[in-house]
Amino acid sequence: MKQYLNKISLVRLIADLSVVAFTYILSIYIVQPDAFTSSFKAKFFLLVMLLFVWLFSGTSNKLYGDHRIKPGFSLEIYKTLKGIVILALTVVVVSYFSNTFLPTNFVLIYTVLLVVCFSTEKYIINRFVLFLRKQGYNLRHVIILGCGGAATQFKELIVNNPHLGYDVIGYFDDQIDDEELGPYLGKMCDVGNFINHNRVNEVIVATPGITISEIEQVTNLVDKAGIRIRIIPDFHFQFYNRYEFKQFGNIPTVSLRKEPLEETHNKFTKRTFDIVFSLLVLVFICSWLVPLIALLIKTGSKGPVLFKQKRLGRDRKEFWCLKFRSMYVNKESDAKMASKGDSRVTPIGRILRKTSLDEFPQFWNVLKGDMSIVGPRPHMTIQNAQYQEIINNYLVRQLIKPGITGWAQVNGYRGEIETEQDIKNRVSYDIWYLENWSFFLDIKIVYLTVWNIFKGEDKAY
């Protein structure tokens, strides 16, 4: 039984592949009861393709990695939903090119069944694994070397997340006796004797100020006993959930923040979305909307239809940001933000700003590559100079392309910046977006932006 339990990731993979196959066959029977009497080879080929696609997407998405070091069920479900979207797209593409001719409602039924069955399957497996671990099965027994903040937080992580399957036997330290870490097992010199005579699966080194030579000694000792070792660096909790190890040639480096958009596949995904979305808007909306708004602007006040202003883009490169002109031509455009009741705003401009229609020319900026659909909103040059003096990490938001809408905007920080706290909160949201980007987060922000436009926003003026 223990040998089986050590293969939990394999069990999860087999269960997931079974769900993919089962829901596919069930969907065919629901939509086409006689499905296996016609085009059997084509449908079998599609099933094989779906299994391979799931295997590829699941492994590349690290769905079957070490579940003991993952946050848990919510992240697993999120990754599963991403895989379901890929499966649905695969059904559409493969069935079209292989002339399978599945009914149009097949994709919808298959997707719904996938969501229901996967959620049920993963809930059952996770509850079963948690039950077994509470009974003492499939646990990794660890000892902690050191005593301090890092060791305490590691112990709390283990206690608060029983699904990780760790059991802290106790800890070793030369000086401090801390009951919160569990049983005190002795001094550092006693570690070798203990791991040779007790069942230990991992050794966690959380010793403050440990030197390279001391790490080498501990590693040699633990390696000799054939036990895994993990080292918690001193700075681990100072930059908790932000830092990331990367290999620079053959030199290991530490980045102090995660940047998903530095990964090539994520760049490709975001750029593809930007191009497709902006093209759709330009062709199906701007093609008739621009002439109409241009006519209204021209009849309402003198001046150009479009307003151009230099803004900072990715890596602090300047570009011309486009907007529909919403103000009377004035000399303060580059030095003063619009405020509530601003006399410079034209009557038609007030409507454009309230409905965010003045931003539509920026879809051309997106298509050109200067901007993205979602990202930190670009500020005026004078604002950039002002805010970077107030906030040390202000220019971090320029590490990615600015956007037509952003995470700060859908959380209430759009329009005029009235207080210093407003800009601090806006930058905080922008940096959070940079560190936590995902395709589905972009979709969520676009949805919330549209929702807020119809709902109405107090700061849209």
N, C-alpha and C positions, 0 to 999 in steps of 0.2 A: 504493500500500500504506500509506503514511504517513497519507493522508487517512482510510483505513478504520480504522487503529489509533487515531486520535483520537476515534473513535466507540465506544469500548469499553463505555461505560455503555449505549449503545443496543443493542449486540450482546448484552450481558447480559440486557437486558429482552426482546429478541426470543427469546433462548434459553429464558428462563424461561417466557414465554407458550407456546412450543412444547412445553415439558415439561408444562405444565398441560393443554394440549389432547391431547397424545399419551397421557399416563397416563389421562386421562378415557376416551378411545376404547378404549384397551387394557383398561381395567377393565370396560367394558361388554361387550366381546367375551369376556372371561374369565367374567363372571357370566351374561350373556345373549347367546349367539352369534347369536340372531336379532333383536338389539336394534334394528337399523336397518330392520326390516320392520314395526315397530310403534312408535307414539308417537314418530316421528322428530322432529316439530316440537317436542315438549316437551323431548326430550333435546338438541336443537340449541339451544333457548332456554336450557337449564341450562348448556350449554357456554359460550355467549356471556356469561351471568351470571358464570361462574367466571373468565373472562378479564378482565372489567371489575373484579371484586372483587380479583383479583390485582394488576391495574394500580393500583387505588386504594390497596390496603394496602401494596404495594411502594414506591410513591412517597411516601406519607404516613409510612412507616417509614424513609424515606431509604435504601432498599436500593440505589437507583441514583444516589446522590449522588456526590461526588468521592471515588473510591476511593483516591486518592493520600494522603488525610489520615485514612484510617480505620485501625483497629488490624489489620485483615486478615481472614483466612479464618474464624476462630472467630466473630467478630461477625457476619459475613455468614451463616453457618450458623444462628446463633441467631435472626436476624431472619427467615430463611427458614422455620424451624420455626414461628415465630409466624404467618407467612402460611399455612402448611399447616393449622394449627388453624382459622384463619378459613375456609379453603376447605372443610374437612370440615363445619363448621357450616353453611356456605352450601348444600352438597349436601343436608343434612338438611332445612333450612327450605324451600328453593326446590322440591325434589322433592315435599315434602308439600303445599305450597299450589298447585302446578301439576299435581297428580295424576299425576306421572310414575311413581310406584309402582316405584321401583327396589328390588331385593331388599335385605334388611337387611345382608348381608355386603358390599354394594357399597362402603359408606363405609370399612370396614376395609381392603378391598383397594386402594381408591383412595388412601387415606392412606399405606399401606405403599409403594405404587409411587411416590407423590410423594416420600417420604423418600429412597428408593433412587435414583430418577432425578435429583432435585435435587442430592443429595450428589455423585453421579457427574459430573453436568454442571458443577457449580461447581468441583469439583476439577480437571477437565480444562481448563476455561477459565482458572482461576488458574495452573495449571502452564504452560499455553501462553503466557499473558501474561508470566509470569516469565521463560520461555525467550526470548521476543522481546526483552524489556528487557535481558537479559544479553547479547544480540547487538547491543545498541545502538539498538534501535527503540523508539519511543514513550517516550522519556526527556524529562524536563524539565530543562534545564540551568540551574543556579542559581549565583549568586554571593552570598557572605555579606559584609555590611558590618559590621565590628566584630570584636573578638576578646575572648573571655572565657568565663565559664561558660555563658551562654545559647547562644553560637555553638558551643561544643564539644559541648553536649548535643544541639543540632540536628544537627550532623554525625554524632554517634553514632547518633541516631535514623535517619538516612538510611542509614548503613552497615549497621545491624542489621535494617533492614526493606527489602530490595531490591524487594519487591512494590510499594512506593510509587512506584517509577519515577522517582527523582530522581538527578541526577548533579551533584555539587558541583564546579564548575570551579576555584574557589579563593576567596580572600577579600581584602578591602581593609581596611587599617587604617593610621592615621598613625604609630603608635609601635611596636607589638609585632609581632614576626615569629614566628608559631606554626606549626610544620610539621605539627602534628596536624590542622589545618584544611584542609590541602592546599596547593597552590602559592600563594605570596604574590604578589598581582597588582599591588600598588602602594598609594599613598596615596588618601585619599578624593577628592582633587581629580582623580584619574585615572579615576574611575568613568564619567563621561560619555563620554570618548573610547573606553573599552573596550566599553561596551554598544552604541555606534554602529558598531563594526567587528567585533564577534563575535556569535555566536549565543547569546543569553541569553533564557530564557523567564521567569525570575522573579528578583527581587532580595529577599534576606532581610536585613532590618535588625535586627541584634542588637548594637547599640552601647550599652554601659553609660552611663547618665547622659545620653543624647541629649535635646536640648531640642526644644520644639515647633517653633521656627523652623528648626532643623536638619532635622527630619522633613519640614517643608514644602519645604525646598530639595531634599532627596533625592526626594521624591514628584514635584515638578515636573520634575526631571531625568529620572526613570524614565518618567513619563507621556509626556513629550515623545518618548521612544523607543518608546512603545507596548508597554511591558513591565509585567507584573504585579508587584506589590510586597506583601510581607508584613512586618509589624513585630512583633517579639517584645518585649513590655513587660518592664521590669526585674523585675517581680514574678512573671513567668510561672512560673518554676521553683520559686519559694518556695512557691507554692500549687499545685504541679503536680497536675493531674487533679482539682482541687477547685473552682477558680473558674469562673465562668460570666458571660458578657456578656449583659446584658438591657437592653432599651430601656424607659426610664421616661418615658412621654410622648415628647418629642423629645430627651431627655437620655440618653446611653449610661451605664450603670452596671455595676459589677462586683460580683457576688455571690461571696462567698468559699467557698461550697460549693454543689454541685448538689443540687437538691431535686426529684426527679421528681414527687413527690406534690403539688407546687404547680401542676402542669399540670392543666387542667380534665378532659381525657379520662382521665388517670390516676386522678384523684379519683373520677370516675364508675365506672371499672373496679373500683377497690378497694372502694368503697361497695356496688356491686352484688354483688360477691363476698361481702362481709360479711353483707348482708341475706339472700341466698339460702342461704348456708352456715348462718347462725345459725337461720334458719327451719326448715331441714331437721333440725338437731339438736334444736331445741325441740319440733318436732312428732313426730318419729319416735324420739327417744331420751328427752328430758326428760319427755315426757308420761307415761311409765311409770316412768322412773328416779327422778324427784323424789319421788313418793309412797313408793317403796320406801326410798330413802335417808332421807327424813324420818322414817319409822317407826323405822329403825335408830338414828338420832340421838336421837330422843325416848326410846326404850327404854334407851339407853346412858347418858344423862346429862340433867340438868335444864337447861333453857334453850331459846332459840329455835332453829329449824332453820337459819335463815340468819344469817350474820354480816355486818354492814354496817360499812364503814370508809371514811372520806374519803380519797381519793387524788387526785393531780394528773393532769389530763388534758391534752389538746392546748392549747397556749398558756397553760399553768399554771392552767387552770380546774378547780376542784374538782368531784368527783362522788362519789356513793356506790357504791363497788365491792362487789359481792355475792360471797359464797362460802358453801358449806355449812359450818356450824360444826363445826370439827374439834378444838376444845379445850373443857375445862371452863370455865365462865364465870369470868373472872378480871379483875383490875384492871390487868394489865400488857399487855393485848392491843394497845394503841395505842403502847406504848413499847418492847416487846421482841420481836424476831423469834423464830420457832421454831428450835430447835437440835436436834442429834442427841440422842436420849434425853430430850427435853423432857417433864417430868412433867405439864405442862398438857394435853398431847395425849391425847385419849380413845382407847380401843382401836379403835373404829370410825373415829375421826378419823385414826388412823395408816394405816389401809387407804385411806381417801379421799385422803390426801396422797400416799401411795406411788403410787397409780394416777392421780393428778391429777383424780379425780372431784370433789374439793372446788371446782374451778374452774368446773364446768358452769353454775352460775347466771350467770356472766359472759357467757354467750351472750345473756342478756337485756340486759346492758349494751351489747353489740355492736348488737343490734337497735335500741336506743334511740339509738345514735349516740355514746355516751360512750367506747366502746372499739372496737377493731378485732380481727379474728381474729388478725392478726399485727402486732406492734409491740413497742416497749420495755415490759417489765413495769413496772406502776406500783408505786412504793415508798410506804411509810408516810410521813406528814408529818414525823415526827421524823428519818427517814432522809434526806429531801430536804434538810432544814436542815443536817444533818451533812455530807452528801457534797458539797454545792455549795461548802462551805468548803475541801474537800480537792482537788476537781477543778474547774478554771476553766470547762470546757465541759460540765459535768454537765447543766445545764438545756437544752442543745441537744436532748437526747432528747425534750423536751416540745414540740418543734416539730411532732410528729405524734402521732396518737392512740396511747395505750398499747394493748398487745395481750394476749390470753390466752396466747399463746406468742410467742417472738421469736427473732431470730438469735443472741443471746447464749445463750439457754436451750438451743438445739439444739447449741451448741458447748461445752456443759459448765458454763455459768455460770447455774445455777438454784439456787433454795433459799437457804440461809444464806450471808451474806457474811462470811467468816471473817477476811480480811485486806484491807488497803488496796489491794493489787494486784488482788484479786477484783473490787472495784467499778470500778477503773480499766479492767480488761479488759472488764467488762460494758458500761461506757459506750462504750468503743472499738467494740465490736461493734454497739451500738445506733446510733451515729452512722454507722458504715459502712452499715448497713441503710438509714438515712435518705437517704444520698447515692447508694445503688445500687439503690433499690427497683425491682422489676419484678413483674408478675403471676406470672410463672413462679418467681420467687424465693419468693413467698408460698406457692405450691403446694409447692415443695421443703421449706420450713420446716414446713408442716402435715404432710407425709409423714414428715419426720424426727422430729417430735414424737410422732406415733402409733407410729413404730418404736421410739423410746426408751422409751415407756410399756410396750410389750410386752417389750422387751429388759431394762428395769429400769435405774434410775439410782442411783448411790451417794448423791447429794445430795437425793434425793426423800424427805424426812422432815418 
